[in-house]
């Protein structure tokens, strides 16, 4: 084993006894140092004992039509020198020195991490690859330094390169668009390769740049699943490529544009982090590992996360039609329902009567708010609610004072049209003066008003993204945005920020280090939200998932659902309301108030512990939050049943949990024409029915009859 501290390695062709092994609770990473050669991959997967392994070279007979020098998969596979799979680095000096041969000059091992420093003396490059295993999440990142005396151009630098075993069967990933995020897809492993590349300059509405690779027979609760995601909010490339030895290679990294990264002598470039995990208990094990990583990285204050407050957002109730008296009345009605945070959305600043003007001019509109925002904010706070405000700092309308004063601050390419989307352009966040201006404007609002929360939007893709010199700045744009987030949080450590990008267009592990909440989608149709929210939970924990009760019919789809169903679908996330309560019938208002009270009673359990997702027979889907001896179980039926009687629902998470008391809290759905009942469910509604965990895991939980668009809400506790 390599000890702590830097270890010098021998000349090329030498060999080290032993391996470098990183162990998590249920997974292992095994590398083999090879003297001066880059360390080779031996294993990434379920936990193994790596002691006493024979050297990799002793297990590999010579292959026909191959180089005389064996080149196994290493942590940094090179380009152009005999490895014909995906390379970790693609770089050159004006077209020369495009091939790399790295030698290991140092391996530093600290705790459950390793840092490998490699040098290519001919190409004059130093590359450092880092791997750290925290729990069962492996974090990989790489950086390059230009050791030469001329410019080094970087076309590609992988955050990490990982091996996938030969018996992988399926890639699970997501696509999406505005108001239709997180569309799941399962594909067989590729014969040649699989690539997801994003060139929008933004994470995109498909969700985080990530994937799940399932082994033979793997499902929600059992089997081996490898999963990874890139902690980056911009262009990205995910790659799975078949090798000719029967396995696959997984890589992730930032997708760079031509000429974007040009390193001067001594210059450096670092990748975003790649988060990878391997579960031997199915998809849910990988999901839970991602949740643990996101929670550990979240920017909560030192005191930690407090209970997630119920929101009211003004957007779908008022859009741009701001009227101070009407908004105060909205605040009154919201407080009466139990709302805890009031968020004033787009339309509050000077000249903002629609989406064609004023974006970038962050001063309150004197016509709508003659005395500024202070009277409304104070009214909200006096009602016992927090005050939040919508902003979109990275954007500007051409019809704005900011753009008229600084047209050069917008991303553009001279000679090409300045392409608008939602009538707006994008500010160059790579420029310090732009970031300083935005910080000063937002900081002034935060210092002069009781603002506890910012809803931070980003309503377009980047096209084109070039600076004043005409060079691509996709990378600098993301780094600049991160810097502004970080500066504001440092100046206002109790401030909470929601990441929104036309809904779910910026949800990823990079922005998760700077945002306390995500807006999952601009679609609040509860039927659509069922699948979207399950997709979200593949990567991020429920307390960060913005889940609102919207109007009926839904503004994005025109479909109608009962208030009970809408509140139940929003229940497991960070609950909110996106409508004007004045438009609701009295019975809907009562149902919404009851749903808010239920959320407050259950949120501590919903937002702590683990999350399991599952599928049942007859179109049922379910999710469970907590721990096996204290679970909130939500069973959702979207379409009507095809069976005479409800099926039993197997619950693998409670196997071995012993005797459990099952309470049926509600069957939330359309109340007219009640469904037939049975005596067991009356018991569940009263003192609770006691059943054994193994019985529930194998035979299943009896379910009440459920209509389409309904949610059965249970609580299971130790008996």
C-alpha positions as CSV (number, residue, x, y, z in Angstrom):
1,X,0.0,0.0,0.0
2,X,1.2,3.5,-0.7
3,X,1.6,5.4,2.5
4,X,0.6,9.0,3.3
5,X,2.7,11.7,1.7
6,X,4.3,11.9,-1.7
7,X,5.9,8.8,-3.0
8,X,8.6,8.9,-5.8
9,X,8.2,6.3,-8.5
10,X,10.8,4.4,-10.4
11,X,11.7,4.6,-14.1
12,X,9.3,3.7,-16.8
13,X,8.8,0.0,-17.1
14,X,9.3,-0.6,-13.4
15,X,6.6,-2.2,-11.2
16,X,5.4,-1.7,-7.6
17,X,4.2,-4.5,-5.4
18,X,0.7,-4.0,-4.1
19,X,-2.0,-1.7,-5.1
20,X,-3.7,1.5,-4.0
21,X,-7.1,0.7,-2.6
22,X,-9.8,3.2,-1.4
23,X,-12.7,1.6,0.4
24,X,-16.2,2.9,1.2
25,X,-18.9,1.2,3.2
26,X,-19.9,-0.9,0.2
27,X,-17.6,0.0,-2.7
28,X,-13.9,-0.1,-3.5
29,X,-11.5,1.6,-5.9
30,X,-8.3,-0.3,-6.8
31,X,-5.4,1.1,-8.7
32,X,-2.1,-0.5,-9.6
33,X,1.0,1.7,-9.5
34,X,3.4,0.7,-12.4
35,X,6.7,2.5,-11.7
36,X,7.0,5.4,-14.0
37,X,3.8,4.5,-16.0
38,X,0.4,6.0,-15.0
39,X,-1.4,3.8,-12.5
40,X,-3.7,1.2,-14.1
41,X,-7.3,0.6,-13.2
42,X,-7.9,-2.7,-11.5
43,X,-11.4,-2.2,-10.1
44,X,-14.2,0.2,-9.4
45,X,-17.3,-1.5,-8.0
46,X,-18.7,-3.3,-5.0
47,X,-16.4,-3.8,-2.0
48,X,-13.5,-6.2,-2.6
49,X,-10.4,-7.3,-0.7
50,X,-7.5,-6.2,-2.9
51,X,-4.7,-7.7,-0.9
52,X,-2.5,-10.2,-2.6
53,X,-3.6,-9.4,-6.2
54,X,-1.1,-10.6,-8.9
55,X,0.3,-7.8,-11.0
56,X,-1.9,-6.8,-13.9
57,X,0.8,-7.7,-16.4
58,X,0.9,-11.3,-15.1
59,X,-2.8,-11.7,-16.0
60,X,-2.7,-10.3,-19.6
61,X,-1.4,-12.6,-22.3
62,X,-0.1,-11.0,-25.5
63,X,-2.8,-10.0,-28.0
64,X,-2.4,-10.3,-31.8
65,X,-2.1,-7.3,-34.0
66,X,-1.2,-5.1,-31.0
67,X,1.7,-3.0,-30.0
68,X,4.6,-4.8,-28.3
69,X,4.1,-2.5,-25.3
70,X,1.0,-3.4,-23.4
71,X,-1.3,-0.4,-22.7
72,X,-4.1,-1.3,-20.2
73,X,-6.7,1.3,-19.1
74,X,-5.0,3.8,-16.8
75,X,-6.4,6.6,-14.8
76,X,-5.2,9.0,-17.5
77,X,-5.3,7.2,-20.8
78,X,-3.1,9.0,-23.4
79,X,-3.8,10.0,-27.0
80,X,-1.8,9.0,-30.1
81,X,0.7,6.6,-28.4
82,X,-1.0,3.3,-28.5
83,X,-4.2,3.5,-26.5
84,X,-7.0,3.7,-29.0
85,X,-9.9,4.2,-26.6
86,X,-11.1,7.6,-25.3
87,X,-8.2,9.8,-24.2
88,X,-8.2,11.8,-20.9
89,X,-6.5,14.8,-22.6
90,X,-6.6,16.2,-26.1
91,X,-4.1,19.1,-26.4
92,X,-1.6,20.5,-28.8
93,X,0.8,23.4,-29.5
94,X,-0.3,24.9,-32.9
95,X,-1.0,21.4,-34.1
96,X,2.1,19.8,-32.7
97,X,2.7,17.8,-29.5
98,X,-0.8,16.3,-29.9
99,X,0.3,12.9,-28.6
100,X,1.0,12.3,-24.9
101,X,3.2,9.9,-23.0
102,X,2.9,10.5,-19.3
103,X,5.2,9.3,-16.6
104,X,4.3,9.2,-12.9
105,X,6.4,11.5,-10.8
106,X,4.5,11.4,-7.5
107,X,1.6,9.6,-5.9
108,X,0.3,11.2,-2.7
109,X,-2.1,9.3,-0.5
110,X,-4.0,11.0,2.3
111,X,-6.9,9.4,4.1
112,X,-9.2,7.8,1.5
113,X,-7.9,9.9,-1.4
114,X,-5.0,9.8,-3.8
115,X,-3.4,12.4,-6.0
116,X,-1.3,11.3,-8.9
117,X,1.1,13.8,-10.6
118,X,2.1,12.9,-14.2
119,X,4.5,14.7,-16.6
120,X,4.9,14.5,-20.3
121,X,8.4,15.9,-20.8
122,X,8.2,16.0,-24.6
123,X,4.9,17.8,-24.7
124,X,5.9,19.8,-21.6
125,X,2.7,19.2,-19.7
126,X,2.0,18.4,-16.0
127,X,-1.3,16.6,-15.3
128,X,-2.7,16.0,-11.8
129,X,-5.5,13.4,-11.4
130,X,-7.3,13.4,-8.1
131,X,-9.6,10.7,-6.6
132,X,-11.3,10.8,-3.2
133,X,-13.8,8.3,-1.8
134,X,-16.2,9.8,0.7
135,X,-18.8,7.2,1.8
136,X,-19.5,5.5,-1.5
137,X,-19.1,8.6,-3.7
138,X,-15.9,8.8,-5.6
139,X,-15.0,12.4,-6.6
140,X,-12.6,12.7,-9.6
141,X,-11.0,15.9,-11.0
142,X,-8.0,16.7,-13.1
143,X,-5.8,19.8,-13.8
144,X,-3.2,20.6,-16.4
145,X,-0.2,23.0,-16.3
146,X,1.6,24.3,-19.3
147,X,5.3,23.7,-18.6
148,X,6.4,24.9,-22.1
149,X,7.3,28.3,-23.4
150,X,4.5,28.7,-25.9
151,X,0.7,28.4,-25.9
152,X,-0.9,25.0,-25.1
153,X,-4.4,24.6,-26.5
154,X,-6.8,22.3,-24.6
155,X,-9.5,20.6,-26.6
156,X,-10.6,18.1,-24.0
157,X,-9.7,17.2,-20.4
158,X,-11.7,14.5,-18.7
159,X,-12.6,15.0,-15.1
160,X,-12.2,11.3,-14.7
161,X,-11.9,8.0,-16.6
162,X,-13.5,4.9,-15.0
163,X,-13.8,1.3,-16.0
164,X,-17.2,-0.4,-16.3
165,X,-17.4,-4.2,-16.2
166,X,-18.3,-6.4,-19.1
167,X,-21.7,-7.5,-17.8
168,X,-23.3,-4.1,-17.8
169,X,-26.6,-4.2,-19.6
170,X,-28.4,-0.8,-19.6
171,X,-27.8,2.9,-19.6
172,X,-30.5,5.0,-17.8
173,X,-30.4,8.7,-18.6
174,X,-32.8,11.6,-19.1
175,X,-33.8,14.0,-21.9
176,X,-36.1,17.0,-21.6
177,X,-37.2,20.5,-22.7
178,X,-38.8,23.5,-21.1
179,X,-41.9,22.4,-19.1
180,X,-41.0,18.7,-19.9
181,X,-37.9,18.0,-17.8
182,X,-36.5,14.6,-16.7
183,X,-37.9,12.3,-19.4
184,X,-36.3,8.9,-18.5
185,X,-34.8,6.6,-21.1
186,X,-33.2,3.1,-20.8
187,X,-31.0,1.9,-23.6
188,X,-28.9,-1.3,-24.0
189,X,-25.2,-0.9,-23.7
190,X,-23.7,0.3,-26.9
191,X,-21.9,-1.9,-29.4
192,X,-19.6,1.0,-30.1
193,X,-20.3,4.1,-28.0
194,X,-22.8,6.3,-26.2
195,X,-22.4,10.1,-26.0
196,X,-24.5,12.9,-24.4
197,X,-23.0,16.2,-25.3
198,X,-24.6,19.6,-24.3
199,X,-23.6,22.7,-26.2
200,X,-26.2,25.1,-24.7
201,X,-23.9,26.8,-22.3
202,X,-26.3,25.8,-19.5
203,X,-27.0,22.5,-17.8
204,X,-30.2,22.1,-19.8
205,X,-33.7,20.8,-19.2
206,X,-32.7,17.1,-19.4
207,X,-31.5,17.4,-15.8
208,X,-28.0,17.0,-14.4
209,X,-25.2,15.7,-16.7
210,X,-25.4,12.2,-15.3
211,X,-26.3,8.6,-16.0
212,X,-26.9,5.2,-14.3
213,X,-25.4,2.0,-15.8
214,X,-27.2,-1.2,-14.6
215,X,-25.6,-4.6,-14.4
216,X,-27.3,-7.9,-15.1
217,X,-30.8,-8.0,-13.6
218,X,-30.3,-4.7,-11.7
219,X,-33.5,-2.8,-10.7
220,X,-34.7,-0.3,-8.1
221,X,-33.7,-2.4,-5.1
222,X,-31.2,-5.1,-6.1
223,X,-28.3,-5.6,-8.4
224,X,-25.1,-3.6,-9.3
225,X,-25.5,0.0,-10.6
226,X,-22.7,2.3,-11.5
227,X,-23.7,6.0,-11.7
228,X,-22.0,9.3,-12.2
229,X,-22.7,13.0,-12.7
230,X,-20.6,16.1,-13.5
231,X,-20.7,19.0,-11.1
232,X,-20.9,21.6,-13.8
233,X,-23.6,24.1,-15.0
234,X,-22.4,24.5,-18.6
235,X,-21.4,22.5,-21.7
236,X,-20.6,18.9,-20.9
237,X,-19.8,15.6,-22.5
238,X,-20.6,12.2,-21.1
239,X,-19.1,9.2,-22.8
240,X,-19.4,5.4,-22.6
241,X,-17.3,3.6,-25.1
242,X,-16.9,-0.2,-25.7
243,X,-13.3,-1.4,-25.6
244,X,-12.1,-4.4,-27.5
245,X,-11.5,-6.4,-24.3
246,X,-15.1,-6.8,-23.4
247,X,-15.7,-3.9,-21.0
248,X,-16.6,-0.2,-21.3
249,X,-14.9,3.1,-20.4
250,X,-16.8,5.9,-18.8
251,X,-15.6,9.5,-19.1
252,X,-17.1,12.9,-18.2
253,X,-15.9,16.4,-18.6
254,X,-16.6,19.9,-19.8
255,X,-17.3,20.1,-23.5
256,X,-14.8,22.8,-24.7
257,X,-15.2,24.9,-27.8
258,X,-12.4,25.6,-30.3
259,X,-9.8,28.0,-28.9
260,X,-11.6,28.4,-25.6
261,X,-8.8,27.1,-23.3
262,X,-5.4,28.4,-24.4
263,X,-2.8,28.2,-21.7
264,X,0.1,30.7,-21.6
265,X,3.4,29.4,-20.2
266,X,2.8,28.5,-16.6
267,X,-1.0,28.6,-17.1
268,X,-3.3,26.0,-15.7
269,X,-6.8,24.6,-16.3
270,X,-8.9,22.5,-14.0
271,X,-11.9,20.4,-14.6
272,X,-15.2,20.4,-12.6
273,X,-15.6,17.4,-10.3
274,X,-17.1,14.1,-11.5
275,X,-19.1,12.3,-8.8
276,X,-19.4,8.6,-9.2
277,X,-20.9,5.8,-7.1
278,X,-21.4,2.1,-7.3
279,X,-24.3,0.4,-5.6
280,X,-24.9,-3.3,-5.1
281,X,-28.5,-2.7,-4.0
282,X,-29.9,-1.3,-7.2
283,X,-30.7,2.2,-8.4
284,X,-31.8,3.3,-4.9
285,X,-28.4,2.7,-3.5
286,X,-26.8,5.0,-6.1
287,X,-29.6,7.6,-5.6
288,X,-29.0,7.6,-1.8
289,X,-25.3,8.1,-2.3
290,X,-25.9,11.1,-4.6
291,X,-28.3,12.6,-2.0
292,X,-25.7,12.2,0.7
293,X,-23.1,14.0,-1.5
294,X,-25.5,16.8,-2.3
295,X,-26.4,17.3,1.4
296,X,-22.7,17.4,2.4
297,X,-22.0,20.1,-0.3
298,X,-25.0,22.2,0.3
299,X,-24.3,25.8,1.4
300,X,-26.3,25.9,4.6
301,X,-25.1,28.2,7.3
302,X,-23.1,26.8,10.3
303,X,-26.4,26.1,12.1
304,X,-27.4,23.8,9.3
305,X,-30.6,23.4,7.3
306,X,-33.8,24.5,9.1
307,X,-37.3,23.2,8.2
308,X,-38.1,24.1,4.7
309,X,-40.7,26.9,4.8
310,X,-43.9,26.8,2.7
311,X,-43.7,29.2,-0.2
312,X,-46.1,31.4,-2.1
313,X,-44.8,32.6,-5.4
314,X,-46.6,35.5,-7.2
315,X,-45.8,34.5,-10.8
316,X,-48.8,32.4,-12.0
317,X,-51.2,34.4,-9.8
318,X,-50.1,37.8,-11.1
319,X,-47.4,37.5,-13.8
320,X,-46.3,41.1,-14.6
321,X,-49.5,42.8,-13.3
322,X,-48.1,44.0,-10.0
323,X,-50.3,46.0,-7.8
324,X,-49.1,46.7,-4.3
325,X,-52.5,46.5,-2.6
326,X,-53.4,43.3,-4.4
327,X,-50.1,41.7,-3.5
328,X,-50.6,42.7,0.2
329,X,-53.9,41.0,0.0
330,X,-52.2,37.9,-1.5
331,X,-49.9,38.0,1.4
332,X,-52.8,38.2,3.9
333,X,-54.6,35.2,2.3
334,X,-51.3,33.2,2.1
335,X,-50.5,33.8,5.7
336,X,-54.0,32.6,6.7
337,X,-53.3,29.4,4.8
338,X,-50.1,28.7,6.7
339,X,-47.6,30.0,4.1
340,X,-44.2,30.9,5.6
341,X,-42.3,32.6,2.7
342,X,-43.7,35.1,0.2
343,X,-41.7,35.4,-3.1
344,X,-42.2,38.4,-5.4
345,X,-41.5,37.2,-8.9
346,X,-40.7,39.0,-12.2
347,X,-42.3,42.4,-12.8
348,X,-41.2,44.5,-9.7
349,X,-38.4,46.6,-11.3
350,X,-38.5,49.8,-13.3
351,X,-40.4,49.6,-16.6
352,X,-40.9,45.8,-16.3
353,X,-44.5,45.4,-17.7
354,X,-43.7,42.5,-19.9
355,X,-40.6,40.5,-20.9
356,X,-39.5,43.0,-23.6
357,X,-37.8,45.6,-21.4
358,X,-36.0,46.6,-18.3
359,X,-34.1,43.4,-17.4
360,X,-30.9,44.5,-15.8
361,X,-32.3,47.6,-14.2
362,X,-32.6,46.4,-10.7
363,X,-34.5,49.2,-9.0
364,X,-38.1,49.0,-7.9
365,X,-40.7,50.4,-10.3
366,X,-41.9,53.8,-8.9
367,X,-45.3,53.5,-10.7
368,X,-46.1,50.0,-9.2
369,X,-44.3,50.7,-5.9
370,X,-44.3,54.5,-5.2
371,X,-42.5,54.0,-1.9
372,X,-40.3,51.2,-3.1
373,X,-40.6,47.6,-2.0
374,X,-40.2,48.3,1.7
375,X,-44.0,48.7,2.4
376,X,-44.8,45.3,0.8
377,X,-41.8,43.6,2.4
378,X,-42.6,45.0,5.8
379,X,-46.2,43.9,5.4
380,X,-45.1,40.3,4.6
381,X,-42.7,40.2,7.5
382,X,-45.3,41.6,9.9
383,X,-47.6,38.6,8.9
384,X,-44.9,36.2,10.1
385,X,-43.6,35.3,6.7
386,X,-40.2,35.8,5.1
387,X,-39.8,38.0,2.0
388,X,-38.2,36.7,-1.2
389,X,-37.4,38.3,-4.5
390,X,-36.9,37.2,-8.1
391,X,-33.8,38.3,-10.0
392,X,-32.1,37.3,-13.2
393,X,-28.6,38.8,-12.8
394,X,-26.9,37.2,-15.8
395,X,-29.4,38.7,-18.4
396,X,-30.2,42.0,-19.9
397,X,-32.9,43.4,-22.3
398,X,-31.7,45.5,-25.2
399,X,-34.4,47.9,-24.1
400,X,-32.9,48.7,-20.7
401,X,-30.8,51.4,-19.2
402,X,-28.0,48.9,-18.4
403,X,-27.7,47.8,-22.1
404,X,-27.9,51.4,-23.4
405,X,-25.0,52.3,-21.1
406,X,-22.9,49.1,-21.7
407,X,-23.8,47.3,-24.9
408,X,-20.3,45.8,-24.9
409,X,-21.2,43.9,-21.7
410,X,-23.4,41.5,-23.6
411,X,-22.0,38.3,-25.1
412,X,-21.8,38.7,-28.9
413,X,-19.6,38.0,-31.9
414,X,-18.9,41.1,-34.1
415,X,-20.5,40.8,-37.5
416,X,-23.1,38.3,-36.3
417,X,-26.7,39.1,-35.1
418,X,-27.2,39.5,-31.4
419,X,-29.6,36.7,-30.9
420,X,-32.3,37.3,-28.3
421,X,-34.4,34.7,-26.4
422,X,-37.3,35.9,-24.3
423,X,-36.2,39.3,-25.7
424,X,-33.0,39.2,-23.7
425,X,-29.2,38.9,-24.2
426,X,-26.6,37.4,-21.8
427,X,-24.1,39.5,-19.8
428,X,-20.5,38.5,-20.0
429,X,-19.9,37.0,-16.5
430,X,-16.3,36.6,-17.2
431,X,-15.7,40.3,-16.9
432,X,-15.0,41.5,-13.4
433,X,-16.7,44.9,-13.9
434,X,-19.9,43.1,-14.9
435,X,-19.8,40.9,-11.8
436,X,-19.0,44.0,-9.6
437,X,-21.9,45.9,-11.0
438,X,-24.3,43.0,-10.4
439,X,-23.0,42.4,-6.9
440,X,-23.4,46.1,-6.0
441,X,-27.0,46.2,-7.3
442,X,-28.1,42.9,-5.6
443,X,-26.2,43.6,-2.4
444,X,-27.9,47.0,-2.1
445,X,-31.3,45.3,-2.3
446,X,-30.3,42.8,0.3
447,X,-28.9,45.4,2.7
448,X,-31.9,47.8,2.4
449,X,-34.8,45.3,2.4
450,X,-35.6,42.3,4.6
451,X,-34.9,39.8,1.8
452,X,-34.3,36.3,3.1
453,X,-34.5,34.6,-0.3
454,X,-33.6,35.1,-4.0
455,X,-35.2,33.2,-6.8
456,X,-32.3,33.4,-9.3
457,X,-33.5,32.8,-12.9
458,X,-31.6,32.2,-16.2
459,X,-34.2,32.1,-19.0
460,X,-32.1,31.3,-22.1
461,X,-29.3,29.3,-23.6
462,X,-26.0,30.9,-24.7
463,X,-25.8,31.6,-28.4
464,X,-23.2,32.8,-29.2
465,X,-21.0,33.1,-26.1
466,X,-18.0,35.2,-27.0
467,X,-16.1,38.0,-25.3
468,X,-15.1,41.4,-26.7
469,X,-12.2,39.7,-28.5
470,X,-14.5,37.3,-30.2
471,X,-13.3,34.2,-28.3
472,X,-15.6,31.6,-26.8
473,X,-16.2,32.1,-23.1
474,X,-18.6,29.3,-22.2
475,X,-16.2,28.2,-19.4
476,X,-15.6,31.7,-18.1
477,X,-19.3,32.4,-18.1
478,X,-20.0,29.6,-15.6
479,X,-16.9,30.4,-13.5
480,X,-18.1,34.0,-13.4
481,X,-21.6,33.1,-12.4
482,X,-20.3,30.8,-9.7
483,X,-18.1,33.7,-8.4
484,X,-21.1,36.0,-8.1
485,X,-23.1,33.4,-6.2
486,X,-20.2,32.7,-3.9
487,X,-19.6,36.4,-3.2
488,X,-23.2,37.1,-2.4
489,X,-23.5,34.1,-0.1
490,X,-20.2,35.1,1.7
491,X,-21.6,38.7,2.2
492,X,-25.1,37.4,3.3
493,X,-24.5,33.9,4.9
494,X,-28.2,33.6,5.9
495,X,-29.5,34.2,2.4
496,X,-31.1,31.3,0.6
497,X,-31.0,31.1,-3.2
498,X,-33.2,29.1,-5.5
499,X,-31.6,28.1,-8.9
500,X,-34.1,28.4,-11.7
501,X,-33.5,28.4,-15.4
502,X,-36.9,28.5,-17.2
503,X,-37.8,25.9,-14.6
504,X,-35.3,23.0,-14.4
505,X,-32.7,24.2,-16.8
506,X,-29.9,24.6,-14.2
507,X,-30.0,21.6,-11.9
508,X,-26.6,20.0,-11.2
509,X,-24.1,19.3,-8.5
510,X,-22.0,22.4,-9.4
511,X,-24.8,24.9,-8.7
512,X,-26.0,22.7,-5.8
513,X,-22.9,24.0,-3.9
514,X,-24.4,27.5,-4.2
515,X,-28.2,27.1,-4.2
516,X,-30.5,25.9,-1.4
517,X,-33.4,24.9,-3.7
518,X,-34.1,24.1,-7.3
519,X,-37.2,25.0,-9.4
520,X,-37.9,21.6,-10.9
521,X,-40.0,22.8,-13.8
522,X,-42.2,25.7,-15.0
523,X,-44.8,23.0,-15.5
524,X,-46.9,22.6,-12.2
525,X,-49.4,20.2,-13.7
526,X,-49.5,17.5,-11.0
527,X,-49.7,14.6,-13.4
528,X,-46.6,15.8,-15.3
529,X,-44.8,16.5,-12.0
530,X,-45.1,12.9,-10.8
531,X,-42.5,11.7,-13.4
532,X,-40.4,14.9,-13.3
533,X,-40.0,14.8,-9.6
534,X,-39.0,11.1,-9.6
535,X,-36.4,12.1,-12.2
536,X,-35.1,14.9,-10.0
537,X,-34.8,12.6,-7.1
538,X,-32.3,10.4,-9.0
539,X,-29.7,13.1,-8.4
540,X,-30.9,15.6,-5.7
541,X,-32.5,15.2,-2.3
542,X,-36.2,16.1,-1.8
543,X,-35.6,19.1,0.5
544,X,-34.0,20.9,-2.5
545,X,-36.9,20.1,-4.9
546,X,-39.3,23.0,-5.5
547,X,-42.7,21.4,-5.6
548,X,-45.7,23.8,-5.9
549,X,-49.5,23.5,-5.9
550,X,-50.6,25.3,-9.1
551,X,-53.8,26.4,-10.5
552,X,-56.4,24.1,-12.1
553,X,-56.5,24.0,-15.1
554,X,-52.7,24.0,-15.1
555,X,-51.3,27.0,-17.1
556,X,-48.7,24.8,-18.9
557,X,-51.0,21.9,-20.0
558,X,-54.6,23.0,-19.6
559,X,-55.3,19.9,-17.5
560,X,-57.2,19.9,-14.3
561,X,-56.6,17.9,-11.1
562,X,-58.2,17.9,-7.7
563,X,-56.7,20.1,-5.0
564,X,-56.1,17.0,-2.9
565,X,-54.0,15.3,-5.6
566,X,-52.1,18.5,-6.3
567,X,-51.1,19.0,-2.6
568,X,-50.2,15.3,-2.3
569,X,-47.8,15.4,-5.3
570,X,-46.1,18.5,-3.9
571,X,-45.9,17.0,-0.4
572,X,-42.5,15.3,-0.6
573,X,-40.5,18.2,-1.9
574,X,-40.0,21.8,-0.7
575,X,-43.7,22.6,-0.7
576,X,-45.1,25.8,-2.2
577,X,-48.1,27.5,-3.8
578,X,-48.2,29.1,-7.2
579,X,-51.7,30.6,-7.5
580,X,-53.9,33.3,-6.1
581,X,-56.0,31.8,-3.2
582,X,-58.7,34.4,-4.0
583,X,-59.6,32.4,-7.1
584,X,-60.2,29.2,-5.2
585,X,-63.5,27.8,-4.1
586,X,-63.8,27.5,-0.3
587,X,-63.5,23.7,-0.2
588,X,-60.2,24.0,-2.3
589,X,-58.9,26.6,0.2
590,X,-59.7,24.3,3.1
591,X,-58.0,21.3,1.3
592,X,-54.9,23.4,0.6
593,X,-54.7,24.6,4.2
594,X,-54.9,21.0,5.3
595,X,-52.2,20.0,2.8
596,X,-49.9,22.8,4.2
597,X,-50.5,21.6,7.7
598,X,-49.7,18.0,6.7
599,X,-46.5,19.1,5.0
600,X,-45.4,20.9,8.2
601,X,-46.2,17.9,10.3
602,X,-44.2,15.5,8.0
603,X,-41.4,17.6,6.6
604,X,-38.8,16.7,9.1
605,X,-39.2,13.0,8.2
606,X,-39.6,13.7,4.5
607,X,-36.4,15.7,4.3
608,X,-34.1,13.5,6.4
609,X,-32.9,10.0,6.0
610,X,-33.0,8.1,2.8
611,X,-35.3,8.0,-0.2
612,X,-36.4,4.9,-2.0
613,X,-38.2,4.9,-5.4
614,X,-40.2,2.0,-6.7
615,X,-42.8,0.7,-9.1
616,X,-45.7,-1.5,-8.3
617,X,-48.2,-3.5,-10.4
618,X,-51.0,-1.9,-12.3
619,X,-49.2,1.3,-13.1
620,X,-48.5,2.3,-9.5
621,X,-45.3,4.2,-8.5
622,X,-44.2,4.8,-5.0
623,X,-41.5,6.5,-2.9
624,X,-40.5,6.1,0.7
625,X,-38.7,8.7,2.8
626,X,-36.9,8.1,6.1
627,X,-35.5,4.9,7.5
628,X,-37.0,1.3,7.5
629,X,-38.4,1.7,11.1
630,X,-39.9,5.2,10.4
631,X,-41.0,5.8,6.8
632,X,-43.4,8.1,5.0
633,X,-44.7,6.1,2.0
634,X,-46.4,7.8,-0.9
635,X,-48.2,5.5,-3.4
636,X,-49.3,7.3,-6.6
637,X,-51.8,6.2,-9.2
638,X,-51.9,8.4,-12.2
639,X,-54.2,6.3,-14.5
640,X,-57.3,4.2,-13.7
641,X,-56.8,0.7,-12.5
642,X,-57.1,-2.3,-14.8
643,X,-57.7,-4.8,-11.9
644,X,-60.8,-5.8,-10.0
645,X,-59.1,-5.2,-6.7
646,X,-56.0,-3.3,-5.6
647,X,-52.8,-5.3,-5.8
648,X,-50.4,-5.9,-2.9
649,X,-47.3,-3.6,-3.0
650,X,-44.0,-5.2,-2.1
651,X,-41.7,-2.9,-0.1
652,X,-38.1,-4.2,-0.1
653,X,-36.7,-1.4,2.1
654,X,-38.5,-2.7,5.2
655,X,-37.1,-6.3,5.0
656,X,-35.6,-7.1,8.4
657,X,-37.2,-4.1,10.1
658,X,-39.3,-6.3,12.4
659,X,-42.9,-5.5,13.4
660,X,-44.2,-2.2,11.9
661,X,-47.3,-0.2,12.6
662,X,-48.9,1.0,9.4
663,X,-51.0,4.1,9.5
664,X,-53.0,5.2,6.4
665,X,-52.9,9.0,6.6
666,X,-55.0,9.7,3.6
667,X,-56.0,8.7,0.1
668,X,-55.6,12.1,-1.6
669,X,-57.7,12.5,-4.7
670,X,-61.1,13.4,-6.1
671,X,-63.5,13.1,-3.2
672,X,-66.7,12.6,-5.1
673,X,-68.1,9.0,-5.4
674,X,-66.0,7.3,-2.7
675,X,-64.3,4.0,-3.6
676,X,-65.2,0.8,-1.7
677,X,-63.4,0.2,1.6
678,X,-62.3,-2.7,3.7
679,X,-62.0,-3.2,7.5
680,X,-58.2,-3.3,7.5
681,X,-58.0,0.3,6.2
682,X,-60.3,1.5,8.9
683,X,-57.8,0.1,11.4
684,X,-54.9,1.7,9.5
685,X,-56.7,5.1,9.8
686,X,-57.2,4.6,13.5
687,X,-54.6,2.9,15.7
688,X,-52.7,1.4,12.7
689,X,-52.3,-2.2,11.6
690,X,-49.2,-4.1,12.7
691,X,-47.5,-6.1,10.0
692,X,-44.0,-7.7,9.8
693,X,-41.4,-6.0,7.7
694,X,-40.4,-9.2,5.9
695,X,-44.1,-9.8,5.0
696,X,-44.3,-6.3,3.6
697,X,-41.1,-6.8,1.7
698,X,-42.1,-10.1,0.2
699,X,-45.9,-10.5,0.1
700,X,-46.6,-6.8,0.1
701,X,-48.7,-4.0,1.7
702,X,-52.5,-4.2,1.1
703,X,-53.6,-1.1,-0.6
704,X,-56.9,0.7,-0.5
705,X,-58.9,1.2,-3.7
706,X,-57.6,4.3,-5.5
707,X,-59.0,6.4,-8.3
708,X,-56.9,7.8,-11.1
709,X,-54.9,10.8,-10.0
710,X,-54.7,9.9,-6.3
711,X,-52.0,9.4,-3.7
712,X,-52.2,7.0,-0.7
713,X,-50.1,8.4,2.1
714,X,-48.8,6.0,4.8
715,X,-46.6,6.2,7.8
716,X,-44.7,3.1,8.9
717,X,-43.2,3.1,12.4
718,X,-41.7,0.5,14.7
719,X,-44.5,-1.3,16.6
